[in-house]
Amino acid sequence: MPTSSLLPAALATDDDHYEDLLGLWSDLEASLHLVLTSPALVPELPAKIQQLETWMRDLVAHDTDAALYLMFQLAGTSTVGYSASHALVCATLCQILATSFELPPHERHSLVRAALTMNIGMTTLQDQLSLQRDRPSPAQQQAIDHHPQASRRLLEEQGVNDALWLDIVSLHHAVPPTQLPLLQQPVAERLARILATTDRYAAMISPRKSRPGRSVVDSTLAVTQGPSGVFDEAGQALVQCAGHYPPGVFVRLDNDETAIVLRRSPTAQAPLVAQVLTAQGFALRQPRLVHLQASDARISGALTHTEVSLRVNHFAMVQLGLYAARYSEGLQHLVQLPGTH
């Protein structure tokens, strides 16, 4: 999907840089996959996990919207294995949430490292289940039920001695015993609750052989309501950070055109989007920026990856979003209101 006619020559200097950025995310996912599938073969596993955490943190800090775009696409389209892609999505969301909650460094490090390794005790099974159409067998279900403890034991065997990291892994599927406000809960339980929320959210939007992924709107509703409909602070914080319609998510506009979210905006319901399909379902030769805040257009709903038959050039989309963010004052001549083509 070429976009060169939409991008000024001044942006060409960013081409190599953003190609490198996308490649770095792919390399990070592949490295994490190797660690999770063969932890016993990784010398000094704790140091390796810390290295991957630093790598991811630097990429998120460089461009958070690009990170979100790639993570939400990764959640629906990963090719290296579900376990690694899911862990990376959760770790990215936890890193963003840690900044929002202003967590001290040790808590942030422990939370993100727990997100990367929470399922290390069942990596092969998790990949298998994502490709399995049948319900888990009794033996598989037993492994699922006990994987937090299995993951903790494996990490301890491989030299992890950070008690908070280990506690978060152990507790990430535990039901909180009370309905204390999030910031009043003991530190391990509080961080485990944040991780559990990102875990559930990312799992819901990711497709399986047994079911398609759910829309981000459905996932948002699920994580903003706790047990018995109790308001969930971690889920609400996640939505505030990522957006109601996060970068990387396909959306339908109220005139039936299909767009993809490029970047967040100060208005939660009006992110920057690029139209990619006409109302009749035909792919545009070039994506068209849609400035929702400057038009009467609205998002009518989010779409899952399986509802959109389109091969997207993610490099072009990330680059287009970057241009819009940097040169918004000169954006008007690029903005195409829905239905005006």
ZIHU-V359518 format. One record per residue. N is the residue number from 0. RES is the residue in one small letter. SS is DSSP state (H for helix, E for strand, C for the rest). D_CENTER is the distance of its C-alpha to the mean C-alpha in Angstrom with 2 decimals. Layout:
N|RES|SS|D_CENTER / N|RES|SS|D_CENTER
This chain:
0|m|C|23.50 / 1|p|C|25.48 / 2|t|C|24.91 / 3|s|H|27.56 / 4|s|H|29.78 / 5|l|H|27.21 / 6|l|C|26.69 / 7|p|C|29.51 / 8|a|H|31.10 / 9|a|H|30.07 / 10|l|H|26.45 / 11|a|H|27.62 / 12|t|H|27.71 / 13|d|H|23.89 / 14|d|H|23.67 / 15|d|H|24.07 / 16|h|H|21.89 / 17|y|H|18.80 / 18|e|H|19.66 / 19|d|H|19.69 / 20|l|H|16.29 / 21|l|H|14.71 / 22|g|H|16.96 / 23|l|H|15.97 / 24|w|H|12.30 / 25|s|H|13.91 / 26|d|H|16.47 / 27|l|H|14.20 / 28|e|H|12.55 / 29|a|H|16.17 / 30|s|H|17.56 / 31|l|H|15.33 / 32|h|H|16.34 / 33|l|H|19.93 / 34|v|H|19.79 / 35|l|H|18.42 / 36|t|H|20.84 / 37|s|C|23.85 / 38|p|H|23.67 / 39|a|H|27.47 / 40|l|H|27.93 / 41|v|C|25.92 / 42|p|C|28.44 / 43|e|C|27.56 / 44|l|H|24.23 / 45|p|H|23.51 / 46|a|H|24.06 / 47|k|H|21.82 / 48|i|H|18.85 / 49|q|H|19.70 / 50|q|H|19.85 / 51|l|H|16.36 / 52|e|H|15.14 / 53|t|H|17.24 / 54|w|H|16.06 / 55|m|H|12.37 / 56|r|H|13.66 / 57|d|H|15.85 / 58|l|H|13.35 / 59|v|H|11.25 / 60|a|H|14.74 / 61|h|H|15.95 / 62|d|C|13.79 / 63|t|H|10.94 / 64|d|H|10.65 / 65|a|H|10.73 / 66|a|H|7.98 / 67|l|H|5.67 / 68|y|H|7.65 / 69|l|H|7.40 / 70|m|H|3.84 / 71|f|H|4.43 / 72|q|H|7.73 / 73|l|H|7.30 / 74|a|H|6.35 / 75|g|H|9.62 / 76|t|H|11.70 / 77|s|C|11.64 / 78|t|C|15.29 / 79|v|C|15.76 / 80|g|C|15.19 / 81|y|H|12.85 / 82|s|H|13.30 / 83|a|H|12.21 / 84|s|H|9.06 / 85|h|H|8.15 / 86|a|H|9.44 / 87|l|H|7.68 / 88|v|H|4.06 / 89|c|H|6.36 / 90|a|H|8.38 / 91|t|H|6.45 / 92|l|H|6.00 / 93|c|H|9.53 / 94|q|H|10.79 / 95|i|H|10.22 / 96|l|H|11.77 / 97|a|H|14.46 / 98|t|H|15.51 / 99|s|H|15.74 / 100|f|C|17.83 / 101|e|C|19.76 / 102|l|C|19.76 / 103|p|C|22.46 / 104|p|H|21.63 / 105|h|H|22.53 / 106|e|H|20.38 / 107|r|H|17.32 / 108|h|H|18.10 / 109|s|H|18.80 / 110|l|H|15.65 / 111|v|H|13.32 / 112|r|H|15.77 / 113|a|H|15.86 / 114|a|H|12.13 / 115|l|H|12.80 / 116|t|H|15.98 / 117|m|C|16.00 / 118|n|C|16.65 / 119|i|H|18.77 / 120|g|H|21.77 / 121|m|H|20.74 / 122|t|H|18.75 / 123|t|H|21.24 / 124|l|H|21.52 / 125|q|H|17.81 / 126|d|H|17.80 / 127|q|H|21.06 / 128|l|H|19.99 / 129|s|H|17.19 / 130|l|C|20.12 / 131|q|C|22.65 / 132|r|C|23.95 / 133|d|C|26.11 / 134|r|C|25.38 / 135|p|C|25.23 / 136|s|C|28.76 / 137|p|H|30.35 / 138|a|H|29.88 / 139|q|H|26.19 / 140|q|H|25.74 / 141|q|H|27.66 / 142|a|H|25.41 / 143|i|H|22.31 / 144|d|H|24.17 / 145|h|H|25.19 / 146|h|H|22.22 / 147|p|H|21.40 / 148|q|H|24.99 / 149|a|H|25.00 / 150|s|H|22.01 / 151|r|H|23.85 / 152|r|H|27.07 / 153|l|H|25.69 / 154|l|H|24.18 / 155|e|H|27.55 / 156|e|H|29.42 / 157|q|C|27.55 / 158|g|C|28.49 / 159|v|C|25.77 / 160|n|C|27.87 / 161|d|C|25.49 / 162|a|H|26.37 / 163|l|H|23.51 / 164|w|H|20.88 / 165|l|H|22.86 / 166|d|H|23.31 / 167|i|H|19.64 / 168|v|H|19.15 / 169|s|H|22.27 / 170|l|H|21.34 / 171|h|C|17.71 / 172|h|C|19.17 / 173|a|C|22.25 / 174|v|C|23.23 / 175|p|C|24.16 / 176|p|C|27.98 / 177|t|C|28.33 / 178|q|C|26.78 / 179|l|C|27.18 / 180|p|C|25.11 / 181|l|H|22.02 / 182|l|H|23.58 / 183|q|H|26.79 / 184|q|C|25.47 / 185|p|C|26.31 / 186|v|H|23.83 / 187|a|H|22.69 / 188|e|H|22.33 / 189|r|H|20.49 / 190|l|H|17.86 / 191|a|H|17.66 / 192|r|H|17.11 / 193|i|H|14.12 / 194|l|H|12.67 / 195|a|H|13.86 / 196|t|H|12.17 / 197|t|H|8.57 / 198|d|H|9.96 / 199|r|H|11.42 / 200|y|H|8.80 / 201|a|H|6.43 / 202|a|H|9.94 / 203|m|H|11.21 / 204|i|H|9.17 / 205|s|C|9.79 / 206|p|C|13.41 / 207|r|C|16.23 / 208|k|C|19.79 / 209|s|C|20.99 / 210|r|C|18.96 / 211|p|C|16.69 / 212|g|C|13.22 / 213|r|C|13.68 / 214|s|C|13.07 / 215|v|H|10.67 / 216|v|H|14.06 / 217|d|H|15.13 / 218|s|H|12.08 / 219|t|H|12.69 / 220|l|H|16.33 / 221|a|H|15.83 / 222|v|H|14.14 / 223|t|C|16.47 / 224|q|E|19.50 / 225|g|C|20.60 / 226|p|H|23.49 / 227|s|H|26.27 / 228|g|H|24.40 / 229|v|C|24.29 / 230|f|E|22.05 / 231|d|C|18.97 / 232|e|H|18.51 / 233|a|H|15.26 / 234|g|H|13.74 / 235|q|H|15.47 / 236|a|H|14.31 / 237|l|H|10.60 / 238|v|H|11.60 / 239|q|H|13.78 / 240|c|H|11.36 / 241|a|H|8.58 / 242|g|C|11.45 / 243|h|C|12.96 / 244|y|C|11.87 / 245|p|C|8.80 / 246|p|C|9.23 / 247|g|C|8.85 / 248|v|C|10.05 / 249|f|E|13.68 / 250|v|E|16.20 / 251|r|E|19.91 / 252|l|E|22.31 / 253|d|C|25.40 / 254|n|C|27.57 / 255|d|C|25.66 / 256|e|C|24.22 / 257|t|E|20.68 / 258|a|E|18.37 / 259|i|E|14.91 / 260|v|E|13.35 / 261|l|E|13.69 / 262|r|E|13.54 / 263|r|C|13.85 / 264|s|C|17.47 / 265|p|C|19.64 / 266|t|C|20.14 / 267|a|C|17.24 / 268|q|C|18.60 / 269|a|C|19.35 / 270|p|C|16.57 / 271|l|E|17.72 / 272|v|E|17.51 / 273|a|E|19.22 / 274|q|E|21.32 / 275|v|E|21.21 / 276|l|E|23.41 / 277|t|C|26.65 / 278|a|C|27.58 / 279|q|C|29.41 / 280|g|C|26.39 / 281|f|C|27.58 / 282|a|E|25.32 / 283|l|E|26.19 / 284|r|E|27.49 / 285|q|E|25.68 / 286|p|E|22.72 / 287|r|E|24.07 / 288|l|E|22.65 / 289|v|E|22.99 / 290|h|C|23.59 / 291|l|H|23.10 / 292|q|H|24.62 / 293|a|H|27.70 / 294|s|C|28.39 / 295|d|C|29.06 / 296|a|C|26.11 / 297|r|C|23.53 / 298|i|E|20.41 / 299|s|E|21.72 / 300|g|E|18.61 / 301|a|E|15.22 / 302|l|E|15.45 / 303|t|C|13.84 / 304|h|H|13.74 / 305|t|H|17.02 / 306|e|H|18.67 / 307|v|C|18.46 / 308|s|C|20.70 / 309|l|C|19.92 / 310|r|C|19.19 / 311|v|C|17.29 / 312|n|C|18.14 / 313|h|H|14.90 / 314|f|H|17.14 / 315|a|H|19.22 / 316|m|H|16.54 / 317|v|H|15.02 / 318|q|H|18.69 / 319|l|H|19.72 / 320|g|H|17.23 / 321|l|H|18.48 / 322|y|H|21.99 / 323|a|H|21.61 / 324|a|H|20.38 / 325|r|H|23.23 / 326|y|C|25.98 / 327|s|H|25.50 / 328|e|H|29.23 / 329|g|H|30.13 / 330|l|C|27.61 / 331|q|C|30.08 / 332|h|C|31.64 / 333|l|C|28.33 / 334|v|C|27.18 / 335|q|C|28.05 / 336|l|C|28.39 / 337|p|C|27.38 / 338|g|C|30.39 / 339|t|C|32.39 / 340|h|C|32.20
